[in-house]
């Protein structure tokens, strides 16, 4: 199954000392004109 494959890959990377960062997401929000209101 896919889970077994992923787990084996994770273990092999871990054995080699390879780390992965946690998934992150950056959100950029453009500023709105003052008359647009507030949230």
Phi and psi in degrees as a GROMACS rama.xvg file:
@    title "Ramachandran Plot"
@    xaxis  label "Phi"
@    yaxis  label "Psi"
@TYPE xy
-62.7569  -38.691  UNK-2
-61.0914  -42.5529  UNK-3
-64.8919  -39.9249  UNK-4
-64.1423  -47.9603  UNK-5
-60.703  -41.5352  UNK-6
-64.7967  -41.8684  UNK-7
-64.7534  -42.6846  UNK-8
-60.3625  -45.0184  UNK-9
-58.9411  -45.3805  UNK-10
-64.2186  -40.8013  UNK-11
-67.2374  -41.6722  UNK-12
-62.9836  -41.8868  UNK-13
-61.6927  -41.6757  UNK-14
-60.7518  -32.6458  UNK-15
-88.4567  -1.38247  UNK-16
78.8713  21.4731  UNK-17
-92.776  122.706  UNK-18
-109.476  151.284  UNK-19
-119.169  138.578  UNK-20
-73.1906  154.074  UNK-21
-65.5578  148.181  UNK-22
-59.8222  133.983  UNK-23
-128.895  160.901  UNK-24
-139.748  131.81  UNK-25
-106.99  129.588  UNK-26
-114.707  121.526  UNK-27
-103.699  126.254  UNK-28
-115.505  122.301  UNK-29
-75.2743  143.066  UNK-30
-72.9716  148.398  UNK-31
-106.453  153.498  UNK-32
-60.6247  151.041  UNK-33
-57.6739  -35.1975  UNK-34
-74.5533  -7.37355  UNK-35
-72.213  -14.8264  UNK-36
100.884  177.629  UNK-37
-120.673  159.156  UNK-38
